[in-house]
Amino acid sequence: MLSLSKPKEFNCLASYVLEMLTEINVDQFKPFFNNLPIDPYLEGNYRFRRLSHFQIAGDRLVKLPHRRLFQSKQYNPILGDVVREYEEMEDGLINLEDFQKVIWEFFQFCQLCTDRNEVAVHQIRTTATSQQIGNPAPEGIHRDGVDLVGIFSCHREGIEGGETHLYKEKTGRPAISKVLHPGEFLVFRDAQYFHYTSPVNTSGTEPGVRDVFVFTCPGLFPPDE
């Protein structure tokens, strides 16, 4: 059962929210990122990913049946029009109270900005080595084609870069540029901001990682689903 609270003030016409969720123990999430499968749709083997979908039913989190991921080329020039299949998140992660709290935090904003009752959660690790940079956003400055997007930082280690930017205009200066540190949560309306995260480089001789949960409301599905 989730602990319910009133949504924060959030102007869906023009605002973004950047907050620190100090009550979340992000260290609990690390073992589940260590077990992520490689994203087979990108060259370089630097990205690892799972995807699950949820609804909030009253005060309970309900995991939805498996669905595939789809974006058109309008939103994703690299992998647009490709139906992508990712493994579901592990039950051990889903059952963590702190993980459910982060979903609920995002859902509060969904209540203010949309009548959708579904949240997609992308669990993503981007790695960097001395031979391979990691690119969290190979599609460049973009929109996702959803109502709301959230990026929650879980873990950064041994990397430089990975700065997240929001743009009012695709060719303009960013409205915000920020390295998201563990526990920080950035939420914004997709129709109001383009977004981008810069590549990550290893800061030493050992591989580095950037671990995030990316939330969308609603999910992104193939046309026939």
Secondary structure, DSSP 4 states (H G I P E B T S, - for coil): -----PPPP--TTT-EEEEE-TT--GGGGHHHHTTPPB-TTSTTS-EEEEEEEEEEETTEEEEPPP--B---TTT-TTTTT--B--PPPPHHHHT-HHHHHHHHHHHHHHHHH-S---EEEEEEEEEE-SS--B-S-TT-SB--SSSEEEEEEEEEESEEE-EEEEESSTTS-EEEEEEPPTTEEEEEETTT-EEEE--EEESSSS-EEEEEEEEEES----TT-
